[in-house]
Amino acid sequence: MKVNVLNRRMLKILALLMVTAIPKSALSDANLVHVSRLADTTIREPVDEVDPDDNGHCLSLGALDIVFRTANYGPPNVGVVLTDPRGRRFGFNPLTKRAWDALPVAQGYIDCDALDDLGTCRGVVQVCGPISGTYKLEVIARQTTDYSLSISARSKEVHDGDGLQSFHSEEDLNNVAIRARSRSIVLLNYSRDPQQSVTAQLKHTGHKHSLEPRSHRHPNLKLSEHSVEGQ
């Protein structure tokens, strides 16, 4: 997630409406260490946390990234609308052509840089500094298709010894069948707490699906002012 892109708030929703090749954002860390965790699908009540502001420091509060894709040429045959624990929406309904942009710091776009053999693009929604609680993700289909989701979350930064550390966790939801002009709902539990992993629960569908939880912990490269790099 890049700060200069986050500051261009007027382009965030418009990018979801266009088939545009936009440079990929870094959604993973090559130095992650795998740690298994038990998924918690309990609906979490919103907590009293401060909202992020659009000044580039929101990443210290955490991040939530959602990638959605369908197996077809071009942009996905689904759109998504994300509702946060306080009822604010972000996303695009491809059936009604309505867009929402109520989250404090978020962006969405279609990424066609990493095309596979089918020429498949992917949709990306990124939330900087999300508050803790249960998010509702609506997946809305223009055509009958199968969709997959990759959900990546990062906790807030906490001091650990000489530096800062955050916790990274992921959930994958693969090959979910959905009919044209219908929607399915996925409940996402996110917390800024480094001890909590992101979880996803598919609702309102009778189709079989694959849910693959993965959790990772990694230290940031930031150091406190009293530490000496390399020691």
N, C-alpha and C positions, 0 to 999 in steps of 0.2 A: 504494500500500500504506500503510495508516494504522496508526500505532502503537497507538492505542486498540483497534483491531480485532484486532491481532496478540496483544494481551495476553489476549483472551478465548479461551483455548485450548480450553476445554470446548465451545465452539460451532462449532469449525472443521469437524469431520467431520459433525456433525449437520446443518449447513447444506446439505451435499451431498445429504441424504436428503429435503429438503423443497422444494416449489415455492414459493419466497419471493422477493418483489421486494426486492433489497438495492441500495443506492446503488452506482453504478459506481465502480471505482477508476481512478485515472489510470494507464493502461498505455502512454501515449505522451507525447511532448513536442512541442509545436507549433513549437519552434524548432530541430528537428533538421536537420542538414545531411547529405545523402545521400553515402555513400562506398561504392563497389563493392568487394567482396572475394571471393576464391576460397574456396568452401566446402571444409572439411576434414572428411571423414567417418571418419577414423581413430579407432578406439576408444582412448580415453585412459585410462591407469592412474591410479588415485586418488593424490593427492599429500598430503603431510603438512601440512595446513592446520588452523587452529583452527576449531572450530565457533562459530557465532554464539550469543549469549545473547538472552533475551527482554527486553531493556531499551531498545529503540528505536534502539540504535546499530548494529544488524545491517545496515542499509541501506548503511553505509559499506563493507561487505564485498561488496556486489553484490546482485543480485536476479534471479530467474527466474520469469516469469509464463507460464502456459499457459491459453489459452482454447479450449474445444472446443464444437462446435455441430453440430446436424443439422437438416435442413429439414423440421421438423414443428412442430405447435402445442404449446406448452408446453415442458417441460424436455427436454434432449437424450435421444435413445434409446440413448446410450452412457454408460458410466462410465469413469473412468480411474484407474489405479494407477501412481504414480511411485516408482521405486526409485533411491536415490542411489548414488554410487560405493562407499559403505560398506555397502550392502545394506539400508538402512533404507527403509521404505515409508510412503507417504502416499496416501490415496485411498479409493475405494469401488468394490467389485465388485457391480454390480446383479443378478447372477445368484445369488450366494451370500449377498447382503446383509451381507457382511463389510467392515469398515472398518479402516484403518490410520492411525496418527497418530504415527509414530516420528521424523519429522524435527524438528530442534531448534526452528525457527521457521517455521511454514507455516500457511496457511489455505486453505479451499476453500468455495465457495458457488455457488448457482444465481442468476444475475442475469437478472431479467425486466424491468428498467427500460427497456432500449432495444429494445422489441419492434418487429419489422418487420411487414410486411403479413401475414405468415403467423402472427404471434403466437409467434415462435420465441424461446425463452430460450437463454442460453448458460451453460456451466459454466466456472468459473474456479478455477485452482489457482495460488497465489502462494507462493514460497519466498523468504525473506529471508536473505541471507548464505549462499547455497549454496556448497558446496565445489567445487573444480575436479575435472573428470573426466567419465566417460560415465554418463548417466542412462538408465534403461530406462523408457519410457512405454508401458503396456499400455492399449489402447483396447478395451473389452469391450462387445459389443452385446446389448441386450435384444431388438431387432427388426432385421430386414434393413433397411439404410439406407445413406446416404452421409454421411460425417462430414468436417469440416474442422477444422484446428488452426491456431492462431496462437501462435507462441512468441516471447516477448520477453525479452531478457537485458540486464543491465547489469553492467559490471565493477565492481571495487572502485574507490574514489576514490583518486586519486594527486595529489600536488602538481604543479602546472604554473604556474610563474611566481608570481603573487600569490594564486592560489586553488587550488581542487580541481577535478579533471576526471575524468569517467568515460566509458566507451565503451558505446554502446547498439547492439544488433544484433537482427535479427528473421529468422524463418523462417516461411513459410506452407505448409501442406500442405492442398490443396483437393480436395474431392469424391472421397474414397476410399471405394469400395464395401466393405461388410462384411456378412456373413451373420448372421442371428439366432443368438445363443448362441455366437458365435465371438469371437476377439480378433485384433488386429494389434499389432505391436510397433514402436515408433519409438525409435531410439537418438539421444539428444541429447548432443552434446559441448558442455560449458560450461566456461569458464575465468574466474577472477577477473582474469586478466591483461588490461589494456586493449588489448593488441595482438591478442587472439584474439576471433573472432566465434563466436557460437553456430551450430551446424550440426545438421541433423536428417536421419536416414536411415531410411526405411521398410523394415521387415523382415517376413518371413513373410506375404507377400501377393503374388498375381500380378496384381492389378488395376492399371490405369493410374492415375497420380496426377500432380498438378502441385506442384512444389517451387519456391518463389520466395524466394531469399535476398535480404535487404536489410540493409545495415549503416549505422549512423549514429554520428557523434561529436558530443557536445555538452558544453559546460562547465556545471558546477553553479554555483549562485548563491552558494555558500559562499566566503568570503574568509578569507585567513590574518589573524592578529592584527596583522601588520605592514603590511597593505595598507590603502589608503584608497579607499572606494567612490566611483566616478565619475572616478577618475584613470586 
